[in-house]
Amino acid sequence: MTAATQPAIEPDGLPTPRRHWSVLAIALALTLAVLDSAIANVALPTIGRDLHASAAASIWVVNAYQLAIVISLLPLAAAGEIVGYRRVYQVGLVLFVLASLGCALSRSMDALALARIIQGFGAAGVMSVNGALVRFTYPHARLGRALGFNAMVVSIAAAIGPTVASAILAVAPWPWLFGVNVPVGLAAIAASFALPHTPKAERKFDWPSALLNAATFGLLVSGAEVWGRGMTLIGMGEVAAGLIAGSALMMRELPRPAPLVPFDLLRIPLFGLSVATSICSFGAQMLAYVSLPFVFQTGLGRSAVETGLLMTPWPAAVALAAPIAGRLADRYPAGLLGAIGMALMAAGLGCLAALPAHASTLDIVWRMALSGLGFGIFQSPNNRAMMGSAPRRRSGAAGGMLATGRLIGQTSGAAAVAVIFRLESQRTTSTTLVVAACVAALAAAVSLTRLAAPQVQPAA
């Protein structure tokens, strides 16, 4: 393709109405990736029964999906810089739709787990370059509100996931949980042709680093999970192997000008501090998310249905706060907004930890809403700081690191809950919520340090 026939690259966002179609493609694909994880959790007992699988084997319906995402996020973000973010996004969408059809047609647990792995790689293709595509879709002056809209989409998808799963299971067998992805995915593929064309880096894909990255994150995540379940020696062995692979990856990547793991971006103070804040915030969130159902059901005697409803105010508050915080992020520093948000979340978590033994529904709801409000105020400005502080040519790496930081925090939080539950004699304890409040307070403190970081304008 000659320079004259190459697609035009918009210097500062897409014109309307093409921008609206691009936003629709991004929102639909992101909704599918988030929703699919949420609905699979609800259906695990049903799937296990139908496929005659044990509870431990059924967990792989979730774990296979998550592991595939974790090990491929950064390599696919790097691929996006080389071949174009739009192409990675479209290939990921097609893979996700085909794998969803494979999930729906699976008649054994092994076949379903394999389809979920492929589906996870497709979801990673969407998530890895999502932030970069948002950056090239919107003008730079509106990046905050764009990322706020993205955060709202994620929160709504997470909030309605259990309800959607329950509604589908009430009228159809479990394969339809994955079958409904097909028409929505096809609509997203059609809209994806409006996505922006982006500059391409003139370098080859680094396969050795990609394999080391997969070994590092795969072993660390798997090891943390196994360790949390009580298999200490196996878990320690996997974590140790992951650390060795990570050391080899770091030695290979550090000297490179555009490494697969973005060490070049982590040297930017605002970017590095934003990643650290993100890991802490998602760690605190997952500590609460995993432990709250035990607090509600075992400690407060609420039913499973009531527990699902009581969990809803958190993501609902995030969905309300994120767009507003995104607009504020275009005017005020992320360090300040992030600190306010994390302080509110820490206060909400502290209040949840202090719930009385006979707490009313209102007592629970306002505490959950306060926690979600704080997280919603934090998330959009933090994401804007990460994407906005990276050079445009490294938008893929920044978006990949944004998603990876979230997964690291969530994995660490879930593993911490498992360890605390093993150490505590009763699962009614509020220890996990106290720890979550402390981690959120730490995130607020780290966020404040960004006010002293150099506010540089990213290079092209």
Secondary structure, DSSP 8 states (H G I E B T S, - for coil): --TTTS----TTS--TTHHHHHHHHHHHHHHHHHHHHHHHHHHHHHHHHHTT--HHHHTHHHHHHHHHHHHHHHHHHHHHHHH-HHHHHHHHHHHHHHHHHHHHH--SHHHHHHHHHHHHHHHHHHHHHHHHHHHHHS-GGGHHHHHHHHHHHHHHHHHHHHHHHHHHHHHS-THHHHHTHHHHHHHHHHHGGGS------SS---HHHHHHHHHHHHHHHHHHHHHHTT-HHHHHHHHHHHHHHHHHHHHHHTT-SS-SS-HHHHTSHHHHHHHHHHHHHHHHHHHHHHHHHHIIIIIT---HHHHHHHHTHHHHHHHHHHHHHHHHHTTS-HHHHHHHHHHHHHHHHHHHHT--TT--HHHHHHHHHHHHHHHHHHHHHHHHHHHHHS-GGGHHHHHHHHHHHHHHHHHHHHHHHHHHHHHSS-TT--HHHHHHHHHHHHHHHHHHHGGGS-------
